[in-house]
Amino acid sequence: MAVKIQTEQGMVQIENDVIAKIVGGAATDNYGVVGMASQTPVRDGINQALSGDNYGRGVVVREIENGIAVDVYIIVGYGMKISEISKSVQARVKNDLSSMLGVVADEVNVIVQGVRILGE
């Protein structure tokens, strides 16, 4: 599913891979986020952080009634306040999608797939 934006000049279509890279970059730039996690950890490796080329496996973009919903799967650092990290990820993802793509995410759901000791 791609996000489609109608403009006066025509249609703009943004593919999920583009959205996933922006969301993944926004999520991993937050303090306390060790990396992106796969939404299918058993198949892709339990608690394994994804690299930038694989952010698509840790981001799900869904079309909802009035816009889009984004699910972000992350790994956080041990001893960090997960609720604050999650709020920060939500705000950063919404801001980056809005500023870079002009897309408003109605929902940003953060799923913490694992905890890792910093420095591992």
C-alpha positions in Angstrom: 0.0 0.0 0.0 1.3 3.4 -1.0 0.2 6.7 0.4 -1.4 8.8 -2.4 -1.6 12.6 -2.2 -3.7 14.5 -4.7 -2.3 17.9 -5.7 -3.3 20.6 -8.2 -0.6 19.3 -10.6 -1.4 15.6 -10.2 -1.0 12.6 -8.0 2.0 11.9 -5.7 2.5 8.3 -4.6 4.9 7.6 -1.7 5.9 3.9 -1.4 6.0 2.1 2.0 9.8 1.7 1.8 10.2 5.4 1.7 7.9 5.9 4.7 9.7 3.0 6.5 13.1 4.6 6.1 11.9 8.0 7.4 10.1 6.4 10.3 13.1 4.1 11.1 15.5 7.1 11.0 13.2 9.2 13.2 12.8 6.4 15.7 16.5 5.5 16.0 17.5 9.1 16.4 15.8 9.2 19.8 17.9 8.8 23.0 17.3 5.3 24.5 16.4 3.6 21.3 19.0 0.9 20.5 17.6 0.0 17.1 14.6 -1.1 15.1 13.2 -4.6 15.7 11.4 -6.9 13.3 7.7 -7.3 13.6 8.3 -11.1 13.1 11.1 -11.8 15.6 10.9 -15.6 15.4 11.5 -15.6 11.6 14.0 -12.7 11.5 15.9 -13.4 14.7 14.8 -12.7 18.2 15.8 -9.3 19.5 18.0 -8.5 16.6 18.4 -4.9 15.6 17.7 -4.1 12.0 20.0 -2.1 9.8 18.8 0.9 7.8 18.2 -1.1 4.7 15.8 -3.4 6.6 13.7 -0.8 8.4 10.7 -1.9 6.4 10.5 -5.1 8.5 10.1 -3.0 11.6 7.6 -0.5 10.3 4.0 -1.2 9.3 2.0 1.5 7.5 -1.8 1.0 7.4 -4.5 3.1 5.8 -7.2 4.0 8.2 -10.4 6.0 7.8 -9.0 9.5 7.6 -5.3 8.9 7.0 -2.5 6.5 8.0 -1.5 4.6 11.0 2.2 3.6 11.6 3.4 0.8 13.8 7.0 1.1 14.9 8.8 -1.9 16.4 11.9 -0.9 18.5 14.5 -2.1 21.0 15.2 0.1 23.9 18.2 0.4 26.3 18.1 -1.3 29.7 17.3 1.1 32.5 15.6 3.7 30.3 12.1 5.0 30.9 10.1 3.2 28.2 7.1 5.4 28.4 9.2 8.6 27.8 11.1 7.0 24.9 7.8 5.9 23.3 6.3 9.4 23.6 9.5 10.8 22.1 9.4 8.3 19.2 5.8 9.1 18.5 6.4 12.9 18.4 9.5 12.6 16.2 7.9 10.2 13.7 4.8 12.4 13.4 7.0 15.5 12.9 9.3 13.9 10.4 6.5 12.5 8.3 4.8 15.9 8.3 7.9 17.9 7.5 9.5 15.6 4.9 6.5 14.1 3.2 3.5 16.3 4.0 1.8 13.2 5.4 -0.1 13.4 8.7 0.0 10.1 10.7 -3.2 9.8 12.7 -1.7 7.0 14.8 1.9 6.2 15.7 1.9 2.9 17.7 5.2 2.0 19.4 5.8 -1.6 20.1 8.8 -2.4 22.3 10.1 -5.8 21.1 13.1 -6.0 23.4 15.5 -4.4 25.9 19.2 -4.4 25.4 22.0 -3.4 27.7 23.7 -0.3 26.2 27.1 -1.0 24.9 26.4 -4.6 23.7 
